[in-house]
Structures are given as C-alpha cells and as structure tokens.
Amino acid sequence: MVRIILFLLLIALGAWGAAWVAEQPGDVVLLSGNLKISTTLPRFVAGLGIVIVAAVMLWAILRGLWRTPARIRKNRREKRQARGRHAITQGLLAIGHGDSTAARAHADVARRHAAEDPLALLLEAQSAQLDGDREGAQRAFHAMAEREDTRLLGLRGLFIEAQRADDPVAAVMVAEEALKLSPSSSWASHAVLGFCCAKSDWTGALRILDNNQSSGLIDKATYRRHRGVLLTARALELEKVDRDLARQSVMEAVKLAPTLVPAAVLASKFESEAHQVRRSMRLVETAWLAQPHPDLADAYAHVKLGDSARQRLVRVETLAAKAPGHIEGALAIARAAIDASEFAKAREALAPFIAAPTQRVALLMADIERTEHGDSGRARAWTLRAVRAMHDPAWTADGYVSDRWRPVSPVTGRLDAFQWQTPVAALPSDKGPAIESSPFEEAMLATPRRAVVLEPPAPAPVETAPAEPPAPVAPEPVVAPAATAAQDNAPPAASVEPEPAPAAEPEPAPPPAQQPAPAVAAPLFRARQDIPKAVPAPIPAVIPIVRAPDDPGIDEDGPPDEFAQQIGPPKAQAGGWRGFLSRWGGE
C-alpha cells in the first residue's frame, strides 16, 4: 500500500514538473564560438533527458563488457563448488550406508572441485577409514588439524586413529592438546581423566574433574559422586604409605558419597582405630541401607577390637535386621555363627536360601557340616553343589568381573563403573533350572546322619593240616578274613556268640566263575556288625556306588576320613561274595 502511494506521488510530481516547464516562457540559447543554438525550454529539457539516458546505457554496456571475464570465472567457480557440494553430499550418504567404493569416488570428485571445503576433508578421512586406509585417514586428519576452523575435528580423528592403532601415548597427547584448545571438550576430558586414573595420578584426575564441573559437563550430584570415588581410590593407595592423607581423603569421600562401600569400610576402619565406635557403626549402617555388602558386615562385626565371637554375632544380627530378608545379612549371620559355634543359628539363617543356593551358601553349609559333625561326606556333597551353584554378586563393570573394587572400568575407562551385582554371564536361564543335583549329592544329603563304630579286625587263622577241613574258630567281635588264596574259596566263619558247629561237612564251593552274583537291594552304607556273624549265612546284598560325573572319588593314598571308613576300600581285587567279605574284614 505504501509503495502504491509513493508511486502515485512520484507520478504526480513528474506531471507537475512537466507542466511547470511547459508553462515557462523564453528560449534557451547555447553559444560555442561561432556556434549558436537557440531552442525553447521544453525542448531543451527533453533533449537533455535523452542524452542522459543514452549515456547511462552506454556506460552499462561498457561496464558489462569490462566485467565479462570476471563473471565467467565466477560462474565456473560456482559450478565447481556446486559439483563439489553434490559430491560431498552423495559421499556422506554413501558412507552412511557403507558403500566404500562410491564414497571414495565422491571423495575424489570433492577433492578436485572443493578442495578448500572442510567437509571435503572430512569425506576423504571417513572414506579412508571405511576402506581401512589408516595412512590416508591420518593424512586427512592432519590436514584438518592444521586449519583453524577444523583443528578440533582433526584432533578428534587423530585420537580415534591412535586408539585403533593401540597407541595410548599418542592418544593421550592428542587429547591433552584438544583439552587445551577446548576445555569443554567431553571426549578429551574423558580420555585424559582415564589416563590419569590408569597411572594413579589422582591429583591430576581431581583437577580435570573440577574443570569438567566448572565447564558444565557434569552436574553437581555426579561431581560429588565422582570426587568421592577418586578420593577413595587415593585413600586406598595411601593407606599403608601416608595414613594421615589417606584418612583425610576417605573422610572427605564418605561425606561426598556416603553410600560408596569402599569409602564406608575404610572410614569405619579409621574411626574404629580412633575408638570412635558409634561413628564407625553409623558410617557402615548408612552404606548398608543403600547396598548390603559382605565387606560392610565384616567391618561392622570388627568395629570394636577385642570382642568375642558371640559379641560379634550379636552385632551382626543387629546390622542384618536393618535389611530383613536380604541374603547378605543371612550370610553374615551364618559366618559369625560358625565362628561362635552357634551352628543351629547358622542353619536357621541359611534355611531360606538352601532350595536354590548360591556358591557362598553351599560353601557355608559345607563348613557347617565339617565343623559341627565332622561329616566329610556331606561337606563334600555341599562342595560339589557349590561348583554348579548360582554365582554370587561381584564387582562388575562393562562385563568385566573383578575380585576387588576399582575406580575406573578397565574396558571403557568410565569412572565409577563398578557395581556390586550378579555378572550377566552367570544369570540363570528361564528355559530350565539353574541347579541340577548329581545322584551322589542326592544320596548324601538324603541319608540320615548316624554314628558308625568300626572295631579292629581279628588276626587271620593259620591252617596246620590242609588235608583235613579246618576246625571251627572261636567267635570274634568282627569277621576274620582269609589270609591265603586257598581260604578265599571257602566261606569265612565269624560269629558273636558261640554256636554249635554243623554236623555235616560243608559242600565244596563252586569255582569263582560259577558263583552267583550278589543281589542289589540293601542300602549302600552298612556297618560290619550288620553282617550275620555265624557259620555260612545268606549272602548280603549291596548297592553299587553311583558316582557323579565330576566326583573325584576317594583318594586311597590320602588320609582316611569318616566317609572313607563308612564305605570301605574300593571293590577291585576279588570277585563274588567271598571277595566282598574279605574286603570288609580287612586284608
């Protein structure tokens, strides 16, 4: 609307000027030497306008002719740039879908037509990386690092190439250079922080952490947690070197991260040594409520030096009551109860977890059986179950399982990566049971416990007249075995009370190859006194030992234990029931 009004005003002004010129009387006379030109004012104004328009047109033509070469060069340059941009676009798209051949072709086109474009250098570097040409990628990244606008991007590429070449020194040097150029660079600070932690430079790591917090890379809560982790790592390293600095560091760490288990354990230890028992217990209780851990339970049990095992048990029960139903509390109670010889209380604590035990539960049950009753058989059964039991939680970071806490993940260099959890590879599958008991374990754990007293074997009788049948031997408390190979073919005589000898001579025994095999019916563990102690009696039946695939068996050369005494020596030398009786009687 405003333009229309202005246009109308200009037209009106022009019309008014033309009318004013037409109304003016008189002539315009031009004198130049002998030349005299006289005309009216309207004609003069019209002629002057024509001359001005012609001059402008001529100037435009001459100016256009003068600028034509530059315009041609500019048009060619623009076309080249357009081709280069198109090649860059198509090359980046080819890299996106993994076409290395097309990416390399577009990179060559972009280098010819848009060599100064930073995106052309980026396309060349990425296409070389896609082809596996590390030297070409490094050349491209070096060229980018020499330019002001792409220096940080070139350093980033050189850092990645150094990591791929497994050159940590070069990678850290590049990261430090990038951190000087841009303190807010997250990848550079992360790399330098991991390098400082790897070489135990905790002071440098704390300085970089402060820089990250001032640059806004991390929030306040993360900063407090990470600072507590680094201070704890420094305290653990200086615990036996500089105890004053270690105590100062861990006390600051436990204020910043009160739920960090290593910090709480070490701070509790220092407070306990300073006889600050209540403060030490509060530090452990705070961390226990957030994450129950066996190290916390151990620190809580020994918070007061010189206490008896029963006093430690009472203290551990108090701590476990703060997280009822947790397996770590039950394990801590069981351990303390075993130390205090309160085996019933230890069994009661582990009872909810026996149906699907973990490795630590099974090992504690084996310890209970061995310590309370000296039952090596049940202890061995629980130990075998621990081999196939579910894994307990451990310090895990990025799939790496460590036997101790570490401040940084050795896989990714991430700070505060270790968590107390069950490793992923040890989690049970939902397609089947997690624990499968062997027949040996089932038999051992299902057999009721009873005491078996074995009497020493009597000396073997010596034959004096081999032609005549031997006279009945006086009864002994246990079965007397035959001492020679001839007596191995005759049934041995054994009895508890004297009984009359048989009237008729016993029939000769069949050859060993024709003797009937013993029946399988009776229990495996039979005491010697259960064997009939009279003249030839019915053949006792036994159940052969079913050994698990991974059962190491009984070590014949090792010291005898209760389990070996119950089942006797292995059945290998003699066959038939005579060999059975001779092995029970001793050789």
C-alpha positions as CSV (number, residue, x, y, z in Angstrom):
1,M,0.0,0.0,0.0
2,V,2.8,2.4,0.9
3,R,4.6,1.6,-2.4
4,I,1.5,2.4,-4.4
5,I,1.1,5.7,-2.6
6,L,4.8,6.6,-3.2
7,F,4.4,5.6,-6.9
8,L,1.4,7.8,-7.3
9,L,3.2,10.7,-5.6
10,L,6.2,10.4,-8.0
11,I,3.9,10.4,-11.0
12,A,2.1,13.4,-9.7
13,L,5.4,15.2,-9.0
14,G,6.7,14.4,-12.5
15,A,3.5,15.6,-14.1
16,W,3.7,18.8,-12.1
17,G,7.3,19.4,-13.2
18,A,6.5,18.8,-16.8
19,A,3.6,21.2,-16.7
20,W,5.8,23.8,-14.9
21,V,8.5,23.5,-17.6
22,A,5.9,23.8,-20.4
23,E,4.4,27.0,-18.9
24,Q,7.8,28.7,-18.7
25,P,8.2,31.4,-21.4
26,G,11.5,32.2,-23.2
27,D,14.2,30.4,-25.1
28,V,17.4,28.6,-24.2
29,V,20.5,29.8,-26.2
30,L,23.8,27.8,-26.3
31,L,26.8,29.7,-27.7
32,S,30.1,27.9,-28.5
33,G,32.4,30.1,-30.6
34,N,30.6,30.8,-33.8
35,L,28.0,28.1,-33.0
36,K,24.7,29.4,-31.6
37,I,21.8,27.1,-30.7
38,S,18.5,28.6,-29.6
39,T,15.5,26.5,-28.5
40,T,12.6,26.6,-26.2
41,L,12.9,25.3,-22.6
42,P,10.7,22.2,-23.0
43,R,12.7,21.1,-26.0
44,F,15.9,21.7,-24.1
45,V,14.7,19.6,-21.1
46,A,13.6,16.8,-23.4
47,G,16.9,16.7,-25.3
48,L,18.9,16.7,-22.0
49,G,16.9,13.7,-20.8
50,I,17.6,11.8,-24.0
51,V,21.3,12.5,-23.7
52,I,21.4,11.3,-20.1
53,V,19.6,8.1,-20.9
54,A,21.9,7.4,-23.8
55,A,25.0,8.0,-21.6
56,V,23.7,5.7,-18.9
57,M,23.0,3.0,-21.5
58,L,26.5,3.3,-23.0
59,W,28.1,3.1,-19.6
60,A,26.2,0.0,-18.8
61,I,27.3,-1.7,-22.0
62,L,30.9,-0.7,-21.5
63,R,30.8,-1.9,-17.8
64,G,29.3,-5.2,-18.8
65,L,32.0,-5.8,-21.4
66,W,34.7,-5.0,-18.8
67,R,33.3,-7.4,-16.2
68,T,32.5,-10.3,-18.5
69,P,35.8,-12.3,-17.9
70,A,35.3,-12.0,-14.1
71,R,31.7,-13.0,-14.4
72,I,32.7,-16.0,-16.5
73,R,35.4,-17.1,-13.9
74,K,32.8,-16.6,-11.1
75,N,30.3,-18.8,-12.9
76,R,32.8,-21.5,-13.4
77,R,33.8,-21.4,-9.8
78,E,30.3,-21.6,-8.6
79,K,29.6,-24.6,-10.9
80,R,32.7,-26.3,-9.4
81,Q,31.5,-25.6,-5.9
82,A,28.1,-26.9,-6.7
83,R,29.6,-30.1,-8.1
84,G,31.8,-30.4,-5.0
85,R,28.8,-29.9,-2.7
86,H,26.9,-32.5,-4.6
87,A,29.8,-34.9,-4.4
88,I,30.2,-34.3,-0.7
89,T,26.5,-34.9,-0.1
90,Q,26.5,-38.1,-2.1
91,G,29.7,-39.3,-0.5
92,L,28.4,-38.8,3.1
93,L,25.3,-40.6,2.1
94,A,27.5,-43.5,0.7
95,I,29.4,-43.6,3.9
96,G,26.1,-43.8,5.8
97,H,25.0,-46.9,4.0
98,G,28.5,-48.4,3.8
99,D,29.3,-48.1,0.1
100,S,33.1,-47.6,0.3
101,T,33.6,-47.6,-3.5
102,A,31.1,-44.8,-4.1
103,A,32.4,-42.9,-1.1
104,R,35.9,-43.0,-2.4
105,A,34.8,-41.9,-5.9
106,H,32.8,-39.0,-4.5
107,A,35.7,-38.0,-2.3
108,D,38.0,-37.8,-5.3
109,V,35.4,-35.5,-7.1
110,A,35.0,-33.4,-4.0
111,R,38.8,-33.0,-3.7
112,R,39.0,-31.8,-7.3
113,H,36.1,-29.4,-7.2
114,A,36.0,-28.3,-3.5
115,A,39.5,-28.8,-2.0
116,E,39.1,-26.0,0.4
117,D,35.8,-27.1,1.8
118,P,36.3,-28.7,5.3
119,L,33.6,-31.2,4.5
120,A,35.7,-32.5,1.6
121,L,38.5,-33.2,4.0
122,L,36.0,-34.9,6.4
123,L,34.7,-37.0,3.5
124,E,38.2,-38.0,2.5
125,A,39.1,-39.1,6.0
126,Q,35.9,-41.1,6.6
127,S,36.1,-42.8,3.2
128,A,39.7,-43.8,4.0
129,Q,38.5,-45.2,7.4
130,L,35.8,-47.1,5.7
131,D,38.3,-48.6,3.3
132,G,40.7,-49.4,6.1
133,D,43.3,-47.0,4.8
134,R,44.7,-45.7,8.1
135,E,47.5,-43.7,6.5
136,G,45.1,-41.9,4.2
137,A,42.8,-41.1,7.2
138,Q,45.7,-39.8,9.2
139,R,46.8,-37.5,6.3
140,A,43.3,-36.1,6.1
141,F,43.0,-35.6,9.8
142,H,46.5,-33.9,9.9
143,A,45.3,-31.5,7.2
144,M,42.2,-30.8,9.2
145,A,44.3,-30.2,12.4
146,E,46.4,-27.6,10.6
147,R,43.3,-25.4,9.8
148,E,41.8,-23.1,12.4
149,D,38.2,-24.0,11.6
150,T,38.7,-27.8,11.7
151,R,41.5,-28.2,14.2
152,L,39.4,-29.7,17.0
153,L,37.8,-32.1,14.5
154,G,41.2,-33.2,13.2
155,L,42.5,-33.8,16.7
156,R,39.4,-35.9,17.4
157,G,40.1,-38.0,14.3
158,L,43.8,-38.4,15.2
159,F,42.7,-39.5,18.7
160,I,40.5,-42.2,17.3
161,E,43.2,-43.4,14.9
162,A,45.7,-43.6,17.8
163,Q,43.2,-45.7,19.8
164,R,42.7,-48.1,16.8
165,A,46.5,-48.4,16.4
166,D,46.7,-49.3,20.1
167,D,49.0,-46.3,20.8
168,P,47.8,-44.9,24.2
169,V,50.7,-42.4,24.5
170,A,49.8,-40.7,21.2
171,A,46.1,-40.8,22.0
172,V,46.6,-39.0,25.4
173,M,48.9,-36.4,23.8
174,V,46.3,-35.6,21.2
175,A,43.6,-35.5,23.9
176,E,45.6,-33.1,26.1
177,E,46.2,-30.8,23.1
178,A,42.5,-30.8,22.4
179,L,41.7,-30.1,26.0
180,K,44.0,-27.0,25.9
181,L,42.1,-25.7,22.8
182,S,38.6,-26.5,24.2
183,P,38.3,-27.2,28.0
184,S,34.7,-28.1,27.4
185,S,35.5,-31.0,25.1
186,S,33.9,-34.0,26.7
187,W,35.8,-36.7,24.8
188,A,39.2,-35.1,25.6
189,S,38.5,-34.7,29.3
190,H,37.2,-38.2,29.5
191,A,40.4,-39.6,27.8
192,V,42.7,-37.6,30.0
193,L,40.8,-38.4,33.1
194,G,41.0,-42.1,32.3
195,F,44.7,-41.9,31.6
196,C,45.3,-40.1,35.0
197,C,43.4,-42.8,36.8
198,A,45.3,-45.6,34.9
199,K,48.7,-44.2,36.1
200,S,47.3,-43.4,39.6
201,D,47.6,-39.7,39.2
202,W,44.7,-38.9,41.5
203,T,45.6,-35.2,41.9
204,G,45.5,-34.7,38.1
205,A,42.3,-36.6,37.9
206,L,40.7,-34.4,40.6
207,R,41.9,-31.3,38.7
208,I,40.3,-32.5,35.5
209,L,37.1,-33.3,37.4
210,D,37.0,-29.8,38.8
211,N,37.5,-28.5,35.2
212,N,34.6,-30.6,34.0
213,Q,32.3,-29.2,36.7
214,S,33.2,-25.6,36.0
215,S,32.7,-26.2,32.3
216,G,29.2,-27.6,32.8
217,L,30.0,-31.1,31.5
218,I,28.7,-32.8,34.7
219,D,26.1,-31.8,37.2
220,K,26.7,-31.3,40.9
221,A,25.4,-34.7,42.1
222,T,27.7,-36.5,39.6
223,Y,30.6,-34.3,40.5
224,R,30.2,-35.2,44.2
225,R,30.0,-38.9,43.5
226,H,33.0,-38.9,41.1
227,R,35.1,-36.8,43.5
228,G,34.3,-39.3,46.3
229,V,35.3,-42.2,44.1
230,L,38.7,-40.5,43.3
231,L,39.3,-39.6,46.9
232,T,38.6,-43.2,47.9
233,A,41.0,-44.6,45.4
234,R,43.7,-42.3,46.6
235,A,43.0,-43.3,50.2
236,L,43.2,-47.0,49.4
237,E,46.5,-46.5,47.7
238,L,48.0,-44.4,50.6
239,E,46.5,-46.5,53.4
240,K,49.9,-48.1,54.2
241,V,52.1,-45.2,53.0
242,D,50.6,-42.0,54.3
243,R,47.8,-42.8,56.7
244,D,47.2,-39.1,57.6
245,L,46.5,-38.2,54.0
246,A,44.6,-41.4,53.5
247,R,42.3,-40.7,56.5
248,Q,41.8,-37.1,55.3
249,S,40.9,-38.3,51.8
250,V,38.5,-41.0,52.9
251,M,36.7,-38.8,55.4
252,E,36.0,-36.2,52.6
253,A,35.0,-39.1,50.3
254,V,32.5,-40.5,52.8
255,K,30.9,-37.1,53.1
256,L,30.5,-36.7,49.4
257,A,29.4,-40.3,48.7
258,P,28.2,-41.9,52.0
259,T,26.8,-45.0,50.1
260,L,30.1,-45.9,48.5
261,V,31.0,-49.2,50.0
262,P,34.9,-49.0,49.9
263,A,34.8,-45.5,51.4
264,A,32.5,-46.5,54.2
265,V,34.6,-49.6,55.0
266,L,37.9,-47.7,55.1
267,A,36.4,-44.8,57.0
268,S,34.9,-47.2,59.5
269,K,38.3,-48.8,60.0
270,F,39.9,-45.5,60.7
271,E,37.2,-44.5,63.1
272,S,37.4,-47.8,64.9
273,E,41.1,-47.4,65.4
274,A,40.5,-44.0,66.8
275,H,38.0,-45.6,69.3
276,Q,35.1,-43.7,67.7
277,V,32.8,-46.8,67.7
278,R,29.4,-45.1,67.4
279,R,30.6,-43.0,64.4
280,S,32.1,-46.1,62.8
281,M,28.9,-48.0,63.2
282,R,26.8,-45.1,61.7
283,L,29.0,-45.0,58.6
284,V,28.5,-48.7,58.0
285,E,24.8,-48.6,58.7
286,T,24.3,-45.8,56.2
287,A,26.0,-47.7,53.4
288,W,24.3,-51.0,54.4
289,L,20.9,-49.5,54.0
290,A,21.8,-48.5,50.4
291,Q,23.6,-51.7,49.4
292,P,24.3,-54.6,51.7
293,H,27.8,-55.9,51.2
294,P,29.9,-58.6,52.9
295,D,32.7,-56.1,53.5
296,L,30.3,-53.8,55.4
297,A,29.2,-56.8,57.6
298,D,32.8,-57.7,58.3
299,A,33.7,-54.1,59.2
300,Y,30.6,-53.9,61.4
301,A,31.5,-57.1,63.2
302,H,35.0,-56.0,64.0
303,V,34.2,-52.4,64.8
304,K,35.2,-52.9,68.4
305,L,38.6,-54.6,68.7
306,G,38.9,-57.5,71.2
307,D,35.3,-58.6,71.2
308,S,34.4,-62.3,71.4
309,A,32.8,-64.3,68.6
310,R,29.4,-64.2,70.4
311,Q,29.6,-60.4,70.7
312,R,30.4,-60.1,67.0
313,L,27.4,-62.4,66.2
314,V,25.0,-60.2,68.2
315,R,26.3,-57.1,66.4
316,V,26.0,-58.7,63.0
317,E,22.4,-59.7,63.8
318,T,21.6,-56.1,64.6
319,L,23.0,-55.0,61.3
320,A,21.2,-57.7,59.3
321,A,17.9,-56.6,61.0
322,K,18.2,-53.3,59.2
323,A,17.7,-55.1,55.8
324,P,15.4,-58.0,56.6
325,G,15.3,-60.9,54.2
326,H,18.5,-59.9,52.3
327,I,20.9,-62.7,51.5
328,E,23.9,-60.7,52.6
329,G,22.5,-60.4,56.1
330,A,21.9,-64.1,56.3
331,L,25.4,-64.9,55.0
332,A,26.9,-62.5,57.5
333,I,24.9,-64.1,60.4
334,A,25.9,-67.6,59.3
335,R,29.6,-66.7,59.1
336,A,29.5,-65.1,62.5
337,A,27.5,-68.0,64.0
338,I,30.0,-70.6,62.7
339,D,32.8,-68.6,64.4
340,A,30.8,-68.6,67.6
341,S,30.0,-72.3,67.3
342,E,26.3,-71.5,67.1
343,F,25.6,-74.0,64.3
344,A,21.8,-74.1,64.8
345,K,21.6,-70.4,64.3
346,A,23.8,-70.6,61.2
347,R,21.5,-73.3,59.7
348,E,18.4,-71.2,60.6
349,A,19.9,-68.1,58.8
350,L,20.7,-70.1,55.6
351,A,17.4,-72.1,55.6
352,P,15.5,-69.8,53.2
353,F,18.3,-70.0,50.6
354,I,19.1,-73.7,50.6
355,A,16.5,-74.6,48.0
356,A,18.4,-72.7,45.3
357,P,21.7,-72.0,47.0
358,T,24.4,-69.7,45.7
359,Q,28.1,-70.6,45.8
360,R,28.7,-68.9,49.2
361,V,25.6,-70.5,50.7
362,A,26.7,-74.0,49.6
363,L,30.3,-73.4,50.9
364,L,29.0,-72.2,54.3
365,M,26.8,-75.3,54.5
366,A,29.8,-77.5,53.8
367,D,31.7,-75.6,56.5
368,I,28.9,-76.2,59.0
369,E,28.8,-80.0,58.2
370,R,32.5,-80.3,58.5
371,T,32.9,-78.2,61.7
372,E,29.8,-79.3,63.6
373,H,29.7,-83.0,63.0
374,G,32.9,-83.8,61.1
375,D,30.8,-85.2,58.3
376,S,33.2,-85.2,55.4
377,G,30.6,-86.9,53.1
378,R,28.0,-84.2,53.5
379,A,30.7,-81.5,53.3
380,R,31.9,-82.9,50.1
381,A,28.4,-83.0,48.7
382,W,27.8,-79.4,49.5
383,T,31.2,-78.5,48.0
384,L,30.2,-80.3,44.8
385,R,26.9,-78.4,44.7
386,A,28.8,-75.1,45.1
387,V,30.6,-75.9,41.8
388,R,27.4,-75.8,39.9
389,A,25.5,-73.3,42.1
390,M,24.5,-69.8,41.0
391,H,27.2,-67.1,41.2
392,D,27.1,-64.6,44.0
393,P,27.2,-60.8,43.3
394,A,30.7,-59.4,42.4
395,W,32.2,-56.1,41.4
396,T,31.2,-55.9,37.7
397,A,31.8,-53.1,35.1
398,D,31.1,-53.4,31.4
399,G,31.1,-57.2,31.5
400,Y,34.4,-57.3,33.4
401,V,34.3,-59.1,36.8
402,S,36.9,-58.0,39.4
403,D,37.8,-59.5,42.8
404,R,38.0,-56.0,44.2
405,W,36.5,-52.6,43.7
406,R,38.2,-50.3,41.2
407,P,37.5,-46.6,40.5
408,V,37.6,-46.9,36.6
409,S,36.4,-49.5,34.2
410,P,39.4,-51.3,32.5
411,V,37.2,-51.8,29.4
412,T,35.9,-48.3,28.7
413,G,37.8,-46.1,31.2
414,R,34.4,-44.9,32.6
415,L,34.6,-43.5,36.1
416,D,32.6,-45.2,38.9
417,A,31.6,-48.1,36.6
418,F,31.9,-51.0,39.0
419,Q,28.7,-52.1,40.6
420,W,28.0,-54.9,43.2
421,Q,25.8,-57.2,41.1
422,T,25.5,-60.7,39.7
423,P,27.5,-61.0,36.5
424,V,25.4,-61.2,33.3
425,A,27.0,-64.4,32.2
426,A,26.1,-66.1,35.5
427,L,22.4,-65.3,35.4
428,P,20.2,-68.4,35.2
429,S,18.3,-69.1,32.0
430,D,14.5,-69.1,32.1
431,K,14.3,-72.2,30.0
432,G,15.4,-74.6,32.7
433,P,16.5,-75.0,36.3
434,A,19.7,-73.2,37.4
435,I,21.0,-76.0,39.5
436,E,21.0,-79.7,38.8
437,S,22.0,-82.0,41.6
438,S,24.0,-85.1,40.9
439,P,23.0,-88.6,42.2
440,F,25.9,-88.5,44.6
441,E,24.7,-85.3,46.2
442,E,21.1,-86.5,46.4
443,A,22.2,-89.7,48.1
444,M,24.5,-88.0,50.6
445,L,22.1,-85.2,51.6
446,A,19.1,-87.6,51.8
447,T,20.8,-90.2,54.0
448,P,20.1,-89.7,57.7
449,R,23.2,-89.0,59.8
450,R,24.3,-91.8,62.2
451,A,27.4,-92.7,64.0
452,V,29.2,-96.0,62.9
453,V,31.9,-97.5,65.2
454,L,34.2,-99.9,63.5
455,E,36.1,-102.5,65.5
456,P,39.7,-103.5,64.5
457,P,39.8,-106.8,62.6
458,A,41.0,-110.0,64.3
459,P,44.1,-111.8,63.1
460,A,43.6,-114.3,60.4
461,P,43.8,-118.0,61.4
462,V,46.7,-120.2,60.1
463,E,46.0,-123.7,58.7
464,T,48.1,-126.6,60.2
465,A,46.6,-129.5,58.3
466,P,45.5,-128.6,54.8
467,A,44.3,-132.2,54.1
468,E,41.6,-132.0,56.7
469,P,38.9,-129.4,57.0
470,P,39.8,-126.7,59.5
471,A,38.2,-126.7,62.9
472,P,35.7,-124.0,63.8
473,V,37.4,-120.9,65.0
474,A,36.4,-119.2,68.3
475,P,34.0,-116.4,67.8
476,E,35.4,-112.9,67.4
477,P,33.7,-109.5,67.5
478,V,34.2,-109.0,63.8
479,V,34.6,-111.2,60.7
480,A,38.0,-112.7,60.3
481,P,39.2,-112.7,56.7
482,A,41.1,-115.5,55.0
483,A,44.8,-114.9,54.7
484,T,45.7,-117.2,51.8
485,A,44.3,-117.7,48.3
486,A,43.1,-121.2,49.4
487,Q,40.9,-119.8,52.1
488,D,39.4,-117.3,49.7
489,N,37.5,-120.1,48.1
490,A,35.9,-121.2,51.4
491,P,33.3,-119.2,53.3
492,P,34.9,-117.5,56.3
493,A,33.5,-118.2,59.8
494,A,32.5,-115.4,62.0
495,S,30.2,-115.1,65.0
496,V,29.4,-113.1,68.0
497,E,28.1,-115.8,70.3
498,P,29.4,-119.4,70.4
499,E,27.1,-121.7,68.4
500,P,27.5,-125.5,67.7
501,A,29.3,-126.4,64.5
502,P,27.3,-128.0,61.7
503,A,27.2,-131.8,61.9
504,A,28.0,-132.4,58.2
505,E,30.9,-131.2,56.3
506,P,30.1,-128.2,54.1
507,E,29.8,-128.8,50.5
508,P,32.6,-127.6,48.3
509,A,32.2,-124.1,46.9
510,P,31.7,-123.8,43.2
511,P,34.5,-122.2,41.1
512,P,34.7,-118.4,41.2
513,A,33.4,-118.2,37.7
514,Q,30.2,-120.1,38.6
515,Q,29.4,-118.3,41.8
516,P,26.2,-116.3,41.7
517,A,26.4,-112.5,41.6
518,P,25.2,-110.7,44.7
519,A,21.8,-109.1,44.5
520,V,21.4,-105.3,44.7
521,A,18.8,-104.4,47.3
522,A,20.3,-103.2,50.6
523,P,21.5,-99.7,51.5
524,L,25.0,-98.6,50.5
525,F,26.4,-97.8,53.9
526,R,26.1,-101.0,56.0
527,A,28.2,-101.4,59.2
528,R,30.2,-104.5,59.7
529,Q,28.2,-105.7,62.6
530,D,25.1,-105.8,60.3
531,I,26.7,-108.8,58.5
532,P,25.5,-112.2,60.0
533,K,28.1,-113.4,62.5
534,A,27.6,-117.2,62.2
535,V,28.6,-120.0,60.0
536,P,27.8,-119.6,56.4
537,A,24.9,-117.2,56.2
538,P,22.9,-115.7,53.4
539,I,24.8,-113.5,51.0
540,P,24.4,-109.8,52.0
541,A,23.1,-107.5,49.2
542,V,24.7,-104.2,48.5
543,I,24.0,-101.2,46.3
544,P,26.9,-100.2,44.0
545,I,28.3,-96.7,44.4
546,V,26.8,-94.2,41.9
547,R,29.5,-91.6,41.3
548,A,28.7,-88.2,39.8
549,P,30.5,-87.3,36.5
550,D,32.6,-84.7,38.3
551,D,33.0,-86.6,41.6
552,P,36.8,-87.0,42.2
553,G,36.1,-90.2,44.2
554,I,38.0,-91.3,47.3
555,D,41.7,-90.8,47.5
556,E,43.1,-94.1,48.5
557,D,46.6,-92.6,49.2
558,G,45.3,-89.7,51.3
559,P,44.4,-89.8,55.0
560,P,41.2,-91.8,55.8
561,D,38.1,-89.8,56.7
562,E,34.8,-90.8,58.1
563,F,33.2,-91.1,54.7
564,A,36.0,-93.5,53.5
565,Q,35.7,-95.6,56.6
566,Q,32.0,-96.0,56.1
567,I,32.1,-97.2,52.5
568,G,35.4,-99.1,52.8
569,P,38.1,-99.7,50.2
570,P,37.1,-99.8,46.5
571,K,35.9,-103.1,45.0
572,A,38.6,-104.1,42.6
573,Q,40.7,-107.2,43.5
574,A,38.5,-110.2,44.3
575,G,35.1,-111.0,42.8
576,G,32.0,-112.6,44.3
577,W,30.7,-112.6,47.9
578,R,34.0,-114.0,49.3
579,G,35.9,-111.1,47.9
580,F,33.2,-108.8,49.4
581,L,33.6,-110.3,52.9
582,S,37.4,-110.4,52.7
583,R,37.4,-106.7,51.8
584,W,35.1,-105.9,54.7
585,G,37.2,-107.9,57.1
586,G,40.5,-106.2,56.0
587,E,43.5,-107.6,54.2
